[in-house]
């Protein structure tokens, strides 16, 4: 089963031990879709340009911390086999906000 864009998944933490939540930011147009996913870190720490995630912005599931924050500058790629499970789905409006911030942070100036 492929994880849709906007899925909140659990995978290994990249800078510490254990697991953490990530937001799938890639879509079905990504090369190797279903085998690899581009994801953004979800954290409990609010920072400038972070996108706020609350129970109201999830269409399914929950996160342990409410609110949580997507860090659009912290992108990683995980193979499907490293993703433990899907725990939630972000609504389209908030997903568009995340995509807009990623675009702003990667735009050629």
C-alpha positions as CSV (number, residue, x, y, z in Angstrom):
1,X,0.0,0.0,0.0
2,X,1.4,3.4,-1.0
3,X,1.2,6.3,1.4
4,X,-0.7,9.3,0.0
5,X,0.6,12.8,0.1
6,X,-0.5,14.3,3.5
7,X,-0.1,11.0,5.3
8,X,1.4,11.3,8.8
9,X,3.7,8.3,9.2
10,X,6.1,7.0,11.8
11,X,9.7,6.2,10.9
12,X,13.2,6.3,12.4
13,X,14.3,9.6,13.9
14,X,17.3,10.9,11.9
15,X,19.1,12.7,14.7
16,X,18.4,10.6,17.8
17,X,17.3,7.1,18.8
18,X,13.7,5.9,18.3
19,X,10.8,6.8,16.1
20,X,9.1,10.1,15.2
21,X,6.3,11.4,13.0
22,X,6.8,12.7,9.5
23,X,4.5,14.2,6.9
24,X,4.6,12.6,3.4
25,X,5.1,15.6,1.1
26,X,5.8,13.7,-2.1
27,X,2.9,12.7,-4.4
28,X,2.2,9.9,-6.9
29,X,4.4,11.8,-9.5
30,X,7.5,11.2,-7.4
31,X,9.9,8.7,-9.0
32,X,9.8,5.4,-7.2
33,X,6.4,6.3,-5.6
34,X,5.4,3.5,-3.2
35,X,9.0,2.5,-2.7
36,X,10.4,5.8,-1.5
37,X,8.8,8.9,0.1
38,X,9.9,12.5,0.6
39,X,8.9,13.5,4.1
40,X,9.1,16.5,6.4
41,X,9.7,16.3,10.1
42,X,6.8,16.8,12.5
43,X,7.9,18.2,15.9
44,X,6.4,19.6,19.1
45,X,8.6,22.7,18.8
46,X,7.1,25.8,17.3
47,X,9.6,27.7,15.0
48,X,9.3,30.5,12.4
49,X,8.0,29.1,9.1
50,X,6.8,25.9,10.8
51,X,3.3,24.9,9.8
52,X,0.9,24.3,12.8
53,X,-0.9,21.0,12.9
54,X,-3.9,20.5,15.3
55,X,-6.7,18.0,15.7
56,X,-8.8,20.3,13.4
57,X,-6.3,20.0,10.6
58,X,-6.3,16.2,10.5
59,X,-9.0,14.5,8.6
60,X,-8.1,11.1,10.2
61,X,-6.1,9.9,13.1
62,X,-4.3,11.8,15.9
63,X,-0.8,13.0,16.9
64,X,0.4,12.6,20.5
65,X,1.1,16.3,20.8
66,X,-1.5,18.9,19.9
67,X,-0.5,21.3,18.5
68,X,2.4,19.9,16.5
69,X,4.5,21.6,13.8
70,X,5.7,20.5,10.3
71,X,9.3,21.7,9.7
72,X,9.2,22.2,5.9
73,X,13.0,22.9,5.8
74,X,13.7,19.4,7.2
75,X,13.1,17.0,4.4
76,X,14.2,13.4,4.3
77,X,13.7,10.4,2.1
78,X,12.6,7.1,3.5
79,X,12.2,3.7,1.8
80,X,8.8,2.2,2.3
81,X,10.2,-0.6,4.5
82,X,11.5,1.9,7.1
83,X,8.0,3.4,7.7
84,X,6.4,1.7,10.6
85,X,2.8,2.8,10.2
86,X,0.4,5.6,9.1
87,X,-1.2,7.4,12.0
88,X,-3.1,10.3,10.5
89,X,-4.0,12.3,7.4
90,X,-3.5,16.1,7.0
91,X,-6.3,18.1,5.4
92,X,-5.7,19.6,1.9
93,X,-5.6,23.3,3.0
94,X,-2.8,22.6,5.5
95,X,-0.9,20.4,3.1
96,X,-1.0,23.2,0.5
97,X,0.4,25.6,3.2
98,X,3.3,23.1,3.8
99,X,3.9,22.8,0.0
100,X,3.9,26.6,-0.3
101,X,6.5,27.0,2.4
102,X,8.7,24.3,0.9
103,X,8.4,26.2,-2.4
104,X,9.4,29.5,-0.8
105,X,12.4,27.8,0.9
106,X,13.7,26.2,-2.3
107,X,12.9,28.9,-4.8
108,X,15.8,30.1,-6.9
109,X,16.4,33.8,-6.0
